[in-house]
C-alpha cells in the first residue's frame, strides 16, 4: 500500500534566494528516511507561492492555495517544516495553517473533516531555544483541523542562542537529530498505513 507525504518548507527564503534553507536540509533528511518505509515525499516551498491571507479554501484570483490544498488532500502524511522566527513558527507556516481552518467546515456526510485519516509531523530549525514551543503550536493547529499526530513525530535542531551557525552549515548531522528523524519517519509511516486501511468512524445516524 503506497504512502504519499507532502512536506511544507516554511522558510522565508524563496527559491530565487542565493541562501540555502536549513529547513529544506532537514526536510530532505526526513524524506530520505521516509523512503526506507516506502513513503514518497513531495516538498513544496511555500514562499514560492502566492498564498493569499484568509481562512477559506479559495481566496480568489491568483490564490495558489487551492492547488496546494489538493496536494494536501491527495497525501497520507503532511510534514510541516518551519524555522523559528521571534520564538514562533514562520509567517508562511502560520498562513498555511490558517488556510486549513476551512477544513472545520468541509466534512463528509458522516461529519468527518476532509483531513481525517491523514497523519501530520513537524520539523523545526533555529538558532535559539523554542523548538518545543514551536512544535506545540503547530501540533495543536494541525490537530484542530483534523490531522492525527503520531508518537515522537517531531525532529528539530536549535543552535546556540545568538549564534551564527545554522543547521545547513553543519558538516555532519548530530546523532540526536538522526534519532529523532528515524522515530518520526518510522512512527508516522506506520500510523499513516493503519489509518489508510481503517478510517475514523463517522457520526452515528
ABEGO torsion letter per residue (X at the ends): XBBBBBBBBABABBAABABBBAAAAAAAAAAAAAAAAGBBBBBBBAAABBBBBEABABAEBGBAAAAAAAAAAABABBBBBBBBBGGBBBAAAAAAAAAAAAAAABBBAAGBBAABGBBBBBBBBBABBGAAAAAAAAAAAAAAAGBBBBBGBBBBBBBBBGBABBAAABABBBAAAAAAAAAAAAAAAAAAAAAAABBBBBBBX
